[in-house]
C-alpha cells in the first residue's frame, strides 16, 4: 500500500503520526510539504527539522514527480494547503474515483452564518460536495467539523473522528510522585497571547484563587500580540507573584512544565480548530479544565472522568472547576491518571496510523469501512455526526 500525505509543512504535531505511518509502510509512505514553515512559528520555538525525514518531499523541488505521485498512490491524505496545482491534482483523482481522505478543521469557525455566502458555497461545492458519492472521506480534526460540512451536504455517512497527534510519552510512577511532592498546586496555561485563546481568564483566576488564600502558581507559556497587556493586567491585579510568564518555549520545555503541573487550563473559544496543547497536557498527567468550544475538547475529554469541560466561555464555571480540583487532590490525581490513559491507549499517533492503514485496506479491497470503536476513525455521536 502507498499513502501520500499532503500538507503545508511538517511540524511536531504531525511528525509522530508520520513516523508511525513510515514504520508501518516503509517506502510506501510519503509526506509532501507544499511550503516552508512561517518565521512566526520558528520564533515560537517550533522546529523544521522534520523536513530532514527521508519520507518528506518538497513540492517546490519536484513538482512533476509529486503530481504524478498524487495520481498513482493507492491513498491520498489531503490536509491543509494552498497550492492550486496540488488541489487540481487531488480533484482529478477524486473525479476518477481514486481514494482520498480529506483531513479538515472547521470551515465556519468564525460563524456558520457564512454558510449563506454564494462565493463560499461554490468553492465548497467544487472541493467537497460534488464528489459526495465518490471514494472521498472526511477526517474531522475537531468535534464541530462534521456539523459544518453537513451544511454543504458533503461526505454523507463518511465523516470520522480525527485530530492532531503530538508526541506521546510514557511515564512511570515518578511522574505522580513529583506532582504529589509539590508544596503548591501548579497550574499551567500554554498558547499564543491572542484573543481566541483568552489568556486574560488566567489573570481573573489568579485573583480569585488569591482571595481564597490557596497556595498555587500559574505558569503562562507563550507569546503574542497581547502578552504585554496581559502582564500589565497581572500587575494591576496584584497577582504577579503568583504567576510566571515564560514567553515562547520549545516543545520540550512546554512538556517539562506540564509534567510538573497538577492542572492545565485550556481557555480557547470556538475559533480554536483543535488545540494540541490539550493532548500534551493530558499525556503529562494533568487534570484538565477545558473550554468545550475548542475542537479537541469533546473528542478528548469525558467530563468528570479524565477532566472537566465548561461551556460558552463561562469564566465562573471554569473557576469553580479549578477550585474543585485544587480542593480535592485525590480526585485531581485520578483525573490526571485517566487523562494520561486516554492519550497513551487511544488518542495517539500509533493508534491513528494503525486505524488508517486498517480502513484503507478495507476500502482498497472494495469493502465498507468498519469504524473504530473509539478514538481516531470512530464515527460521531448523533450530536456531532
PAZA-164810 format. One record per residue (C-alpha): residue number from 1; residue in one letter; x, y, z. Coordinates in nm, 2 decimals. Layout:
BEGIN
NODE   nr  rest    east   north      up
NODE  NUM     A       X       Y       Z
...
END
This chain:
BEGIN
NODE   nr  rest    east   north      up
NODE    1     X    0.00    0.00    0.00
NODE    2     X    0.12    0.35   -0.08
NODE    3     X   -0.01    0.65    0.12
NODE    4     X    0.08    1.01    0.03
NODE    5     X    0.00    1.28    0.29
NODE    6     X   -0.01    1.64    0.17
NODE    7     X    0.00    1.94    0.39
NODE    8     X    0.16    2.29    0.41
NODE    9     X    0.46    2.18    0.62
NODE   10     X    0.55    1.91    0.87
NODE   11     X    0.56    2.01    1.23
NODE   12     X    0.59    1.85    1.58
NODE   13     X    0.21    1.79    1.59
NODE   14     X    0.22    1.58    1.27
NODE   15     X    0.56    1.42    1.30
NODE   16     X    0.47    1.13    1.54
NODE   17     X    0.18    1.03    1.31
NODE   18     X    0.40    1.04    1.00
NODE   19     X    0.68    0.85    1.17
NODE   20     X    0.42    0.58    1.27
NODE   21     X    0.29    0.56    0.91
NODE   22     X    0.65    0.53    0.79
NODE   23     X    0.71    0.24    1.03
NODE   24     X    0.41    0.06    0.91
NODE   25     X    0.45    0.13    0.53
NODE   26     X    0.83    0.19    0.48
NODE   27     X    0.89    0.33    0.14
NODE   28     X    0.51    0.32    0.08
NODE   29     X    0.46    0.64    0.28
NODE   30     X    0.54    0.99    0.16
NODE   31     X    0.48    1.34    0.31
NODE   32     X    0.45    1.62    0.06
NODE   33     X    0.54    1.96    0.20
NODE   34     X    0.39    2.25    0.00
NODE   35     X    0.56    2.55    0.16
NODE   36     X    0.82    2.65    0.41
NODE   37     X    0.73    2.69    0.78
NODE   38     X    0.65    3.06    0.87
NODE   39     X    0.90    3.26    1.05
NODE   40     X    0.64    3.33    1.32
NODE   41     X    0.62    2.96    1.41
NODE   42     X    1.00    2.93    1.42
NODE   43     X    1.01    3.22    1.66
NODE   44     X    0.76    3.04    1.88
NODE   45     X    1.00    2.76    1.92
NODE   46     X    0.87    2.52    1.65
NODE   47     X    1.13    2.32    1.47
NODE   48     X    1.16    2.25    1.10
NODE   49     X    1.40    1.96    1.15
NODE   50     X    1.12    1.72    1.04
NODE   51     X    1.19    1.82    0.68
NODE   52     X    1.50    1.61    0.70
NODE   53     X    1.30    1.28    0.73
NODE   54     X    1.36    1.06    0.43
NODE   55     X    0.99    1.04    0.36
NODE   56     X    0.94    1.42    0.33
NODE   57     X    0.94    1.56   -0.03
NODE   58     X    0.93    1.93   -0.12
NODE   59     X    0.67    2.02   -0.39
NODE   60     X    0.88    2.32   -0.50
NODE   61     X    1.17    2.10   -0.58
NODE   62     X    0.99    1.82   -0.78
NODE   63     X    0.65    1.94   -0.90
NODE   64     X    0.61    1.70   -1.19
NODE   65     X    0.71    1.39   -0.99
NODE   66     X    0.48    1.48   -0.70
NODE   67     X    0.18    1.55   -0.92
NODE   68     X    0.23    1.20   -1.07
NODE   69     X    0.26    1.06   -0.72
NODE   70     X   -0.07    1.21   -0.62
NODE   71     X   -0.24    1.04   -0.92
NODE   72     X   -0.06    0.70   -0.87
NODE   73     X   -0.07    0.65   -0.49
NODE   74     X   -0.32    0.40   -0.35
NODE   75     X   -0.44    0.65   -0.09
NODE   76     X   -0.40    1.03   -0.07
NODE   77     X   -0.45    1.21    0.27
NODE   78     X   -0.51    1.57    0.19
NODE   79     X   -0.45    1.81    0.47
NODE   80     X   -0.44    2.19    0.46
NODE   81     X   -0.25    2.36    0.18
NODE   82     X   -0.30    2.65   -0.07
NODE   83     X   -0.11    2.52   -0.37
NODE   84     X   -0.36    2.52   -0.65
NODE   85     X   -0.17    2.27   -0.87
NODE   86     X   -0.19    2.01   -0.60
NODE   87     X   -0.56    2.08   -0.53
NODE   88     X   -0.63    2.03   -0.90
NODE   89     X   -0.44    1.70   -0.89
NODE   90     X   -0.64    1.59   -0.59
NODE   91     X   -0.97    1.69   -0.75
NODE   92     X   -0.88    1.50   -1.07
NODE   93     X   -0.80    1.19   -0.86
NODE   94     X   -1.14    1.21   -0.68
NODE   95     X   -1.32    1.25   -1.01
NODE   96     X   -1.16    0.92   -1.12
NODE   97     X   -1.29    0.76   -0.80
NODE   98     X   -0.95    0.71   -0.65
NODE   99     X   -0.94    0.70   -0.27
NODE  100     X   -0.89    1.04   -0.09
NODE  101     X   -0.92    1.12    0.28
NODE  102     X   -0.96    1.49    0.34
NODE  103     X   -0.84    1.60    0.69
NODE  104     X   -1.00    1.93    0.79
NODE  105     X   -1.06    2.16    1.08
NODE  106     X   -1.38    2.37    1.09
NODE  107     X   -1.47    2.56    0.77
NODE  108     X   -1.70    2.80    0.95
NODE  109     X   -1.51    2.86    1.27
NODE  110     X   -1.59    3.24    1.27
NODE  111     X   -1.96    3.16    1.24
NODE  112     X   -2.20    2.94    1.05
NODE  113     X   -2.37    3.25    0.92
NODE  114     X   -2.10    3.25    0.65
NODE  115     X   -2.27    2.94    0.51
NODE  116     X   -2.50    3.17    0.31
NODE  117     X   -2.22    3.32    0.11
NODE  118     X   -2.27    3.23   -0.26
NODE  119     X   -1.90    3.25   -0.33
NODE  120     X   -1.81    3.03   -0.04
NODE  121     X   -2.08    2.77   -0.14
NODE  122     X   -1.95    2.75   -0.49
NODE  123     X   -1.60    2.67   -0.36
NODE  124     X   -1.73    2.42   -0.11
NODE  125     X   -1.93    2.25   -0.38
NODE  126     X   -1.63    2.22   -0.61
NODE  127     X   -1.39    2.09   -0.34
NODE  128     X   -1.63    1.87   -0.14
NODE  129     X   -2.00    1.83   -0.22
NODE  130     X   -1.99    1.74   -0.59
NODE  131     X   -1.78    1.43   -0.50
NODE  132     X   -2.01    1.31   -0.22
NODE  133     X   -2.07    0.98   -0.39
NODE  134     X   -1.70    0.91   -0.47
NODE  135     X   -1.44    0.74   -0.27
NODE  136     X   -1.39    1.06   -0.07
NODE  137     X   -1.39    1.06    0.31
NODE  138     X   -1.37    1.32    0.58
NODE  139     X   -1.13    1.31    0.88
NODE  140     X   -1.27    1.56    1.12
NODE  141     X   -1.00    1.74    1.31
NODE  142     X   -1.24    1.87    1.58
NODE  143     X   -1.58    1.79    1.72
NODE  144     X   -1.76    2.06    1.52
NODE  145     X   -1.62    1.98    1.17
NODE  146     X   -1.89    1.73    1.07
NODE  147     X   -2.17    1.98    1.15
NODE  148     X   -2.00    2.24    0.93
NODE  149     X   -1.97    2.01    0.64
NODE  150     X   -2.33    1.88    0.69
NODE  151     X   -2.45    2.23    0.59
NODE  152     X   -2.30    2.19    0.25
NODE  153     X   -2.43    1.83    0.21
NODE  154     X   -2.07    1.68    0.18
NODE  155     X   -1.94    1.34    0.29
NODE  156     X   -2.28    1.18    0.38
NODE  157     X   -2.21    0.89    0.61
NODE  158     X   -1.83    0.93    0.56
NODE  159     X   -1.72    1.15    0.84
NODE  160     X   -1.48    1.01    1.10
NODE  161     X   -1.32    1.14    1.42
NODE  162     X   -0.96    1.26    1.37
NODE  163     X   -0.73    1.52    1.52
NODE  164     X   -0.36    1.60    1.58
NODE  165     X   -0.13    1.36    1.75
NODE  166     X    0.17    1.52    1.92
NODE  167     X    0.44    1.30    2.07
NODE  168     X    0.32    1.05    2.33
NODE  169     X    0.55    1.00    2.63
NODE  170     X    0.53    0.70    2.86
NODE  171     X    0.58    0.78    3.23
NODE  172     X    0.62    0.57    3.54
NODE  173     X    0.51    0.64    3.90
NODE  174     X    0.79    0.91    3.93
NODE  175     X    0.56    1.15    3.75
NODE  176     X    0.29    1.12    4.01
NODE  177     X    0.54    1.14    4.30
NODE  178     X    0.68    1.46    4.15
NODE  179     X    0.33    1.61    4.14
NODE  180     X    0.24    1.49    4.49
NODE  181     X    0.56    1.63    4.64
NODE  182     X    0.50    1.98    4.52
NODE  183     X    0.42    2.23    4.80
NODE  184     X    0.18    2.44    4.60
NODE  185     X   -0.07    2.35    4.33
NODE  186     X    0.09    2.42    3.99
NODE  187     X   -0.15    2.54    3.71
NODE  188     X   -0.04    2.55    3.35
NODE  189     X   -0.16    2.76    3.05
NODE  190     X    0.00    2.74    2.71
NODE  191     X   -0.07    2.91    2.39
NODE  192     X   -0.04    3.23    2.19
NODE  193     X   -0.14    3.55    2.36
NODE  194     X   -0.42    3.63    2.12
NODE  195     X   -0.80    3.69    2.17
NODE  196     X   -0.93    3.35    2.08
NODE  197     X   -0.70    3.19    2.34
NODE  198     X   -0.84    3.41    2.63
NODE  199     X   -0.52    3.44    2.84
NODE  200     X   -0.70    3.71    3.04
NODE  201     X   -0.90    3.45    3.21
NODE  202     X   -0.59    3.34    3.39
NODE  203     X   -0.55    3.68    3.55
NODE  204     X   -0.90    3.66    3.68
NODE  205     X   -0.84    3.31    3.80
NODE  206     X   -0.52    3.41    3.99
NODE  207     X   -0.71    3.69    4.16
NODE  208     X   -1.00    3.47    4.27
NODE  209     X   -0.76    3.20    4.40
NODE  210     X   -0.56    3.45    4.59
NODE  211     X   -0.87    3.58    4.76
NODE  212     X   -0.94    3.23    4.88
NODE  213     X   -0.59    3.20    5.02
NODE  214     X   -0.50    2.90    4.81
NODE  215     X   -0.13    2.81    4.76
NODE  216     X   -0.07    2.80    4.39
NODE  217     X    0.15    2.90    4.10
NODE  218     X    0.03    2.97    3.74
NODE  219     X    0.28    2.92    3.46
NODE  220     X    0.19    3.11    3.15
NODE  221     X    0.37    2.97    2.84
NODE  222     X    0.37    3.15    2.51
NODE  223     X    0.39    3.49    2.34
NODE  224     X    0.18    3.71    2.12
NODE  225     X    0.03    4.05    2.05
NODE  226     X   -0.15    4.08    2.38
NODE  227     X    0.14    3.95    2.60
NODE  228     X    0.24    4.29    2.74
NODE  229     X   -0.12    4.38    2.81
NODE  230     X   -0.18    4.06    3.00
NODE  231     X    0.13    4.12    3.21
NODE  232     X    0.00    4.47    3.29
NODE  233     X   -0.33    4.32    3.39
NODE  234     X   -0.14    4.08    3.62
NODE  235     X    0.05    4.37    3.78
NODE  236     X   -0.27    4.58    3.83
NODE  237     X   -0.45    4.29    3.98
NODE  238     X   -0.17    4.22    4.23
NODE  239     X   -0.11    3.86    4.12
NODE  240     X    0.24    3.88    3.96
NODE  241     X    0.39    3.69    4.25
NODE  242     X    0.16    3.40    4.18
NODE  243     X    0.23    3.39    3.80
NODE  244     X    0.53    3.32    3.59
NODE  245     X    0.55    3.44    3.23
NODE  246     X    0.79    3.21    3.04
NODE  247     X    0.75    3.35    2.69
NODE  248     X    0.77    3.14    2.38
NODE  249     X    0.93    2.80    2.46
NODE  250     X    1.03    2.50    2.25
NODE  251     X    0.80    2.20    2.28
NODE  252     X    1.04    2.01    2.51
NODE  253     X    1.03    2.29    2.77
NODE  254     X    0.65    2.31    2.74
NODE  255     X    0.61    1.94    2.81
NODE  256     X    0.85    1.96    3.11
NODE  257     X    0.63    2.23    3.27
NODE  258     X    0.32    2.03    3.20
NODE  259     X    0.48    1.73    3.36
NODE  260     X    0.53    1.92    3.68
NODE  261     X    0.18    2.07    3.68
NODE  262     X   -0.13    1.94    3.85
NODE  263     X   -0.39    2.13    3.64
NODE  264     X   -0.39    2.25    3.29
NODE  265     X   -0.65    2.52    3.19
NODE  266     X   -0.74    2.53    2.82
NODE  267     X   -0.94    2.85    2.76
NODE  268     X   -0.97    2.87    2.38
NODE  269     X   -1.30    2.96    2.22
NODE  270     X   -1.49    2.83    1.91
NODE  271     X   -1.22    2.97    1.68
NODE  272     X   -0.97    2.71    1.80
NODE  273     X   -0.98    2.43    1.54
NODE  274     X   -0.82    2.17    1.76
NODE  275     X   -0.57    2.27    2.03
NODE  276     X   -0.28    2.02    2.06
NODE  277     X   -0.18    2.15    2.40
NODE  278     X   -0.48    1.96    2.54
NODE  279     X   -0.33    1.63    2.41
NODE  280     X    0.01    1.72    2.56
NODE  281     X   -0.13    1.82    2.90
NODE  282     X   -0.34    1.51    2.93
NODE  283     X   -0.04    1.29    2.83
NODE  284     X    0.15    1.48    3.10
NODE  285     X   -0.09    1.36    3.36
NODE  286     X   -0.26    1.70    3.42
NODE  287     X   -0.62    1.72    3.53
NODE  288     X   -0.76    1.95    3.26
NODE  289     X   -1.03    2.21    3.27
NODE  290     X   -1.11    2.28    2.90
NODE  291     X   -1.34    2.50    2.71
NODE  292     X   -1.59    2.28    2.52
NODE  293     X   -1.59    2.53    2.23
NODE  294     X   -1.24    2.42    2.12
NODE  295     X   -1.23    2.14    1.86
NODE  296     X   -1.03    1.89    2.07
NODE  297     X   -1.23    1.90    2.39
NODE  298     X   -1.53    1.69    2.31
NODE  299     X   -1.32    1.43    2.15
NODE  300     X   -1.06    1.40    2.43
NODE  301     X   -1.24    1.49    2.75
NODE  302     X   -1.50    1.28    2.91
NODE  303     X   -1.64    1.52    3.16
NODE  304     X   -1.58    1.43    3.52
NODE  305     X   -1.37    1.12    3.43
NODE  306     X   -1.05    1.24    3.27
NODE  307     X   -1.11    1.61    3.30
NODE  308     X   -1.37    1.89    3.32
NODE  309     X   -1.52    2.09    3.04
NODE  310     X   -1.71    2.42    3.07
NODE  311     X   -1.95    2.59    2.82
NODE  312     X   -1.96    2.90    2.62
NODE  313     X   -1.67    3.09    2.78
NODE  314     X   -1.83    3.08    3.12
NODE  315     X   -1.54    3.20    3.33
NODE  316     X   -1.72    3.14    3.66
NODE  317     X   -1.78    2.78    3.57
NODE  318     X   -1.42    2.73    3.47
NODE  319     X   -1.30    2.89    3.80
NODE  320     X   -1.53    2.67    4.01
NODE  321     X   -1.40    2.36    3.83
NODE  322     X   -1.04    2.46    3.90
NODE  323     X   -1.13    2.52    4.27
NODE  324     X   -1.29    2.17    4.27
NODE  325     X   -0.96    2.02    4.16
NODE  326     X   -0.75    2.23    4.40
NODE  327     X   -0.96    2.14    4.70
NODE  328     X   -0.98    1.76    4.61
NODE  329     X   -0.63    1.63    4.54
NODE  330     X   -0.74    1.27    4.53
NODE  331     X   -0.99    1.34    4.25
NODE  332     X   -0.74    1.56    4.08
NODE  333     X   -0.48    1.28    4.06
NODE  334     X   -0.74    1.03    3.95
NODE  335     X   -0.85    1.26    3.66
NODE  336     X   -0.48    1.31    3.57
NODE  337     X   -0.42    0.94    3.56
NODE  338     X   -0.73    0.89    3.34
NODE  339     X   -0.62    1.17    3.11
NODE  340     X   -0.28    1.00    3.07
NODE  341     X   -0.46    0.67    2.99
NODE  342     X   -0.68    0.84    2.73
NODE  343     X   -0.37    0.96    2.53
NODE  344     X   -0.15    0.66    2.58
NODE  345     X   -0.42    0.40    2.50
NODE  346     X   -0.65    0.57    2.25
NODE  347     X   -0.57    0.92    2.11
NODE  348     X   -0.21    0.88    1.99
NODE  349     X   -0.02    0.87    1.67
NODE  350     X    0.04    0.49    1.66
NODE  351     X   -0.33    0.42    1.71
NODE  352     X   -0.42    0.67    1.44
NODE  353     X   -0.18    0.53    1.19
NODE  354     X   -0.28    0.18    1.26
NODE  355     X   -0.65    0.26    1.22
NODE  356     X   -0.59    0.45    0.90
NODE  357     X   -0.40    0.16    0.74
NODE  358     X   -0.67   -0.08    0.85
NODE  359     X   -0.96    0.11    0.70
NODE  360     X   -0.75    0.19    0.38
NODE  361     X   -0.70   -0.18    0.34
NODE  362     X   -1.08   -0.23    0.37
NODE  363     X   -1.15    0.03    0.10
NODE  364     X   -0.89   -0.10   -0.13
NODE  365     X   -1.04   -0.44   -0.12
NODE  366     X   -1.37   -0.29   -0.21
NODE  367     X   -1.53   -0.34    0.13
NODE  368     X   -1.71   -0.10    0.36
NODE  369     X   -1.52    0.09    0.63
NODE  370     X   -1.56   -0.06    0.98
NODE  371     X   -1.51    0.24    1.21
NODE  372     X   -1.30    0.22    1.52
NODE  373     X   -1.50    0.17    1.84
NODE  374     X   -1.34    0.48    1.99
NODE  375     X   -1.07    0.74    1.92
NODE  376     X   -0.93    0.81    1.57
NODE  377     X   -1.16    0.69    1.28
NODE  378     X   -1.45    0.62    1.51
NODE  379     X   -1.78    0.77    1.40
NODE  380     X   -1.95    1.07    1.56
NODE  381     X   -2.24    1.06    1.80
NODE  382     X   -2.58    1.19    1.68
NODE  383     X   -2.50    1.52    1.84
NODE  384     X   -2.18    1.56    1.64
NODE  385     X   -2.22    1.34    1.33
END
